[in-house]
C-alpha cells in the first residue's frame, strides 16, 4: 500500500459495521458455545463483547455511561442500534478532534474511531472464522490496520491487548500479515 492520507475513520467504521452486522446476523444459536480465535471468548462471549464495544464507543462519544441493549432485541438488532449511535456521535461537530479518555490512554475522536474500526473489522473476522462464514477481508482495510497498528504493537502486546505475533510467510497476503501481527492464525 502506498503512503497516503489516512481515510476517514468514521467511514472505515461504517464499512466494517456493514460487513460485521451480516456476520452477527448469520450466527446460529447452536454455535454460541463454539470456540473463537480469541482465547478468552466463545462465540456467544465474542458477540456480547462486540455489542458491548459498540455500546462503549457510542456512549463515550456522547459523554454518557454505556447502557445495555434491550433484552428483547436480537444480537444483530442490538448491534444495529448501538453502532448507529456510534456513527451519530462521531458525526457531531468537533467529535473527531475532541480528546477522550480511553482504556488505552487519551485519544482524539479520530484515533478512537480508528480503534473502533479495527476492533469491529478484526472481531468480525474472528466471528466469521469461528462460525464457518466467509473470512475474506478487504485488502485495503487490512492494509490500513497493518500500517496503522504496526508501530504500536510492542506496547499493545505488553499491555495485554494482543497475543504474541503469529509468523506468516514474507510473501503472505496483507490480510494474513495483519492477522498474524494481531496474534491470530490466518
N, C-alpha and C positions, 0 to 999 in steps of 0.2 A: 504494500500500500504506500502510495507516495505521500510525502509530507504535505499536509493541508490543514486548514482550519477545522477545529472540532465541530461536527454537526450539532445542530440544536439538540440539547439533551432531552427536552420535552418531546420533540418529535421522535427521538430514539425510543424513549419510554413508551410513547403511544404505539409505535410499531411493535415493540416487544410485547406489550399488553395484548394486542390483537392476536398474535400468534399463541401466546400463553393461555389466553382465555379459552381457545379451542381445545388446547391440550387438557386443561382442567375439566372442561365440559365432557370430554371423552373418557375420563377415568371411570371405570366400572366399580360398583360397590364392593365386589369381591376382590378388588385389587388394593384396598385400603391398608391391608396388613403387609403388602409386598415390600421388599427392601428397595432402597434407592441408592444412587451413588453417594448420597450424603449419609455417612455412617450414623449420624445422630437421629435420623428420621426414617420412618417407614413412609409409604405413600400418603396415608392419612395425616401424619405429622407434617410432612412437607407441604401438603395442600393447606393445612392450618397455618404453617409458617408463611406461606405466600400470601394468604388472606390477611394475616396479622401484619405482614410487612406493608401491604397496601394501606391498611388502617393506620399504621405508624407514619408512613410517608405523608399521607393526606392530612393527618392531624398536625404533624409538625409544620407543614406548610401553612396551615390555618391557625397556628398558635393555640391548638387545643390538645386535650388529652385523647389518646386513641380510644375509640368506642368499639365494642364487639359488634359484629354484624348481626342482623336479625336472625333469630334461631330457626325461623321457618323458611329461610332462604336456602336455595341450593348453593353449593360451593361456587359454581360459575356465576350465579346471580349476585352473591355476596362480593365476589371478586370484581364484577362489573361495577357495582355501585361504589365500591371503595376506590377503584382505580380512576373512576370519573372524578371523584373528589380530589385525588392527587393532581389530575390534569387541570381542574378548575383552580386549585391552589397555586399551581405553577404558573398559570396564566395571569395572575394578579400583577398589576404594575409593581415593579421593583422586586418581585419574588425571587428572581434569578440572581440578583445582586446582594440581597439581604443575607446576613450571616445567621446560621443555625447551629445550635449545639447538638451534636450527634454522638452516638457511642464511639465514633472514630475521631472525635475532636470537632473543632469549629470548621464549618464548611459554608461556602456560598450556596445559594439555591441551585446554581448551575452544577456545582460539584455534587451536591446532594441528589439532584435528578440524574446525574451520570451514574451514581451509586444505585439509584432505584432502577435505572435501565439495566445495569449489569446484573443486579440481583434477579430481576424479572426474567431476563434473557437466559441466564445460566440455569436458574432453577426450573425454567420451562424445559430446558434440555434434560435436566435431572429427572423430571416427572415423565417426560416422553420416553426416556430410556427405561425407566422403571416399569412403565405400563405398556411397552411394546408399540409405541407410536413412532411416527417419523422423527428421527433425530437430526435431520439435515438442517443446518443453521445457515443464516445469511452470512456469506463470507465477508461482506462489508462490515456487518455488525461484529463478527468475531474479530476482525482486524482492528476495529476501533477499540474493543475491550482489550485485546492483546497489547496494543500500543499504549493505551491509557493506564493499564494496570501494571505492566512490566516494571516500571521504575519503583513501584510501591510494594512489590510482592514480598521482599525480605521482611520488611516491617509488619506487613499484614500476617505473614506466617508466624512470626514471633509473637504477635498479639493473639494468635489462635483463630484468626478469621478464615484461614485456609490451611489445608493439609500440605504435606510435602509435595513438591513438584513431581509429576509423573513424566518420565523420559519418553519422548517421541522422536522418531527419525528427523533428521535435519530437513529432509525434503517433504515432511508431512504437510497436509493442507492446513491452512490457518485455523480452521475450526479445531483440529486436533492439537495444534500448538497452544491455542487458547485454553482448551480443556485441560491439557497436561499442566500448563502453568498454574491453573487454578486447583490442581490436585485431583483431577478426575481422569479415569482411564477412558480414553476415547473409544 
